[in-house]
């Protein structure tokens, strides 16, 4: 048995403190997305800051919206995959 915990924050930006990767959201292992999510957070942050150099706060606000939405999708997908595996694996023959 393995304990699986969900973590997702509502805000990844508070003033100019930013949470990235697993500090902001931990996707379930079924998604195999933790490292990709961290890279996506960082690359999207870089793009957002380059796109709005004079207004860092606005860039962070816009970045946060897309990244929290991405984390929520991964969270939802991870729960669905986990539930499918847990509740449907017993019905699959071992020699299939």
PyMOL commands that set and color helices and strands:
alter all, ss='L'
color gray80, all
select helices_A, chain A and resi 21-23+29-31+34-51+56-91
alter helices_A, ss='H'
color red, helices_A
select strands_A, chain A and resi 7-8+13-14+17-18+25-26
alter strands_A, ss='S'
color yellow, strands_A
deselect
rebuild
show_as cartoon
